Amino acid sequence: MSKIAYFDCFSGCSGDMILGALLDVGLSEPALKAGLNSIPLEGYHLVVEKTKRASIAATRVKVIIDEDEVLPERSLSDILEIIEASDLSTEVKERGVTIFQRLGQVESKIHGSPLDEVHFHELGGIDSIVDIMGVVIGFSILGIEQFYSSPLPLGGGKVSTAHGILPVPAPATLELIAMVQAPVTDFTNPLISEAELVTPTGAAIITSLANFRRPSIILENVGYGAGEKDFGAWPNVLRLWVGEETVLANNEELILLETNIDDMNPEIYGYLMDKLFKEGAVDVWYTPIQMKKNRPATMVSVLAPRYAEFNLTETMMRETSTLGIRVRPICRHTAERDILEFESSLGRVEVKVKRFSGEILSMSPEYEDCRRIALERGTPLREVYRVVEMESWKCFAGSVGTKVENEVVNR
């Protein structure tokens, strides 16, 4: 099992909020500062303090710029040179480079400038570099390998930038979210009339690293990173879950398409099922139901991978009388299966072997083989099943998926 982090962004996220949450969850402040000191970047110091947002205790991180420090505009190549000149590990450098390259692509698109001519203004400042590199250094120190995130709240109002007054979400934030098609939520808390909840730095970190779903996790620790603003009774914090991921064998993320039909020729259902399987469905089933006015009807259920949604929807619309189709994400856990062949005392036969977490749970003789043997020998079919199943356990138990004396065919 690998260590994972889940960004619970109920109040949004920013670079300093993520860094604060990492320190709150157990990241060593001296270790963080040692990592940051290996980057050739001067003119700042880091302040870490405990604070409260509403009733929640959290860690606040502030990057204080020296008063006499001259703040140059940096290009993407300037920032990448700074990262490469550090003594950080290759993995940490690569993560930092990935995040800044994504920011560069966004700035290039928004301002219509070639990537090598983009200047970062606020995003190239010392505080942004410290936030982003501090976060990836923290992930490495804590051994976090996989990242997940909740949907991102959009916020509202306006924000003052080097480019003038801009709407919230800031164009860079919105573009970063769109690049990965991250899910968003409309934050309508009455305690907050106008606020930038997700900053470009926070969006860049999360959209570069995270999958947008809640993972199956053995929770070890929870940390809270405080945002700069205090919203009074509402906690302006990022909640970070850290733990180990629990993944069952053959875990699949699929979609379920369903529709109710009460006015279609029943002969069409067989044809429809065949066509849905050809279009990528992994399972199709029909359920008798009652609809309005107590009319008997059929619920059509189709289980499929996400990529097949369009073709399956089109097929259902074209081939049935439905006026609408429900779609929802669904998770399926499947057993490992092998089809193995061996020479039983009654003849050569295939068996289907079901395994889960490495353990054999069942062996099912192939019907057509058993039927052939029963007819050839004049033996009851259920007796053929019994003999073949018993002998298959003796032959394959503990050896599934490998050859056994050159008799096993793994298909």
Rosetta blueprint (number, residue, H / E / L):
1 M L
2 S L
3 K E
4 I E
5 A E
6 Y E
7 F E
8 D E
9 C L
10 F L
11 S L
12 G L
13 C E
14 S L
15 G H
16 D H
17 M H
18 I H
19 L H
20 G H
21 A H
22 L H
23 L H
24 D H
25 V L
26 G L
27 L L
28 S L
29 E H
30 P H
31 A H
32 L H
33 K H
34 A H
35 G H
36 L H
37 N H
38 S L
39 I L
40 P L
41 L L
42 E L
43 G L
44 Y E
45 H E
46 L E
47 V E
48 V E
49 E E
50 K E
51 T E
52 K E
53 R E
54 A L
55 S L
56 I E
57 A E
58 A E
59 T E
60 R E
61 V E
62 K E
63 V E
64 I E
65 I E
66 D L
67 E L
68 D L
69 E L
70 V L
71 L L
72 P L
73 E L
74 R L
75 S E
76 L H
77 S H
78 D H
79 I H
80 L H
81 E H
82 I H
83 I H
84 E H
85 A L
86 S L
87 D L
88 L L
89 S L
90 T H
91 E H
92 V H
93 K H
94 E H
95 R H
96 G H
97 V H
98 T H
99 I H
100 F H
101 Q H
102 R H
103 L H
104 G H
105 Q H
106 V H
107 E H
108 S H
109 K H
110 I H
111 H H
112 G L
113 S L
114 P L
115 L H
116 D H
117 E H
118 V L
119 H E
120 F L
121 H H
122 E H
123 L H
124 G H
125 G L
126 I H
127 D H
128 S H
129 I H
130 V H
131 D H
132 I H
133 M H
134 G H
135 V H
136 V H
137 I H
138 G H
139 F H
140 S H
141 I H
142 L H
143 G L
144 I L
145 E L
146 Q E
147 F E
148 Y E
149 S E
150 S L
151 P L
152 L E
153 P E
154 L L
155 G L
156 G E
157 G L
158 K E
159 V E
160 S E
161 T E
162 A L
163 H L
164 G E
165 I E
166 L E
167 P E
168 V L
169 P L
170 A L
171 P H
172 A H
173 T H
174 L H
175 E H
176 L H
177 I H
178 A H
179 M H
180 V L
181 Q L
182 A L
183 P L
184 V E
185 T E
186 D L
187 F L
188 T L
189 N L
190 P L
191 L L
192 I L
193 S L
194 E L
195 A E
196 E L
197 L L
198 V E
199 T L
200 P H
201 T H
202 G H
203 A H
204 A H
205 I H
206 I H
207 T H
208 S H
209 L H
210 A L
211 N E
212 F L
213 R L
214 R L
215 P L
216 S L
217 I E
218 I E
219 L E
220 E E
221 N E
222 V E
223 G E
224 Y E
225 G E
226 A E
227 G L
228 E L
229 K L
230 D L
231 F E
232 G L
233 A L
234 W E
235 P L
236 N L
237 V E
238 L E
239 R E
240 L E
241 W E
242 V E
243 G E
244 E E
245 E E
246 T L
247 V L
248 L L
249 A L
250 N L
251 N E
252 E E
253 E E
254 L E
255 I E
256 L E
257 L E
258 E E
259 T E
260 N E
261 I E
262 D L
263 D L
264 M L
265 N L
266 P L
267 E L
268 I H
269 Y H
270 G H
271 Y H
272 L H
273 M H
274 D H
275 K H
276 L H
277 F H
278 K H
279 E L
280 G L
281 A L
282 V L
283 D E
284 V E
285 W E
286 Y E
287 T E
288 P E
289 I E
290 Q E
291 M L
292 K H
293 K H
294 N H
295 R L
296 P E
297 A E
298 T E
299 M E
300 V E
301 S E
302 V E
303 L E
304 A E
305 P L
306 R H
307 Y H
308 A H
309 E H
310 F H
311 N H
312 L H
313 T H
314 E H
315 T H
316 M H
317 M H
318 R H
319 E H
320 T L
321 S L
322 T L
323 L L
324 G L
325 I L
326 R E
327 V E
328 R E
329 P E
330 I E
331 C E
332 R E
333 H E
334 T L
335 A L
336 E E
337 R E
338 D E
339 I E
340 L E
341 E E
342 F E
343 E E
344 S E
345 S L
346 L L
347 G E
348 R E
349 V E
350 E E
351 V E
352 K E
353 V E
354 K E
355 R E
356 F E
357 S L
358 G L
359 E E
360 I E
361 L E
362 S E
363 M E
364 S E
365 P E
366 E L
367 Y H
368 E H
369 D H
370 C H
371 R H
372 R H
373 I H
374 A H
375 L H
376 E H
377 R H
378 G L
379 T L
380 P L
381 L H
382 R H
383 E H
384 V H
385 Y H
386 R H
387 V H
388 V H
389 E H
390 M H
391 E H
392 S H
393 W H
394 K H
395 C H
396 F H
397 A L
398 G L
399 S L
400 V L
401 G L
402 T L
403 K L
404 V L
405 E L
406 N L
407 E L
408 V L
409 V L
410 N L
411 R L
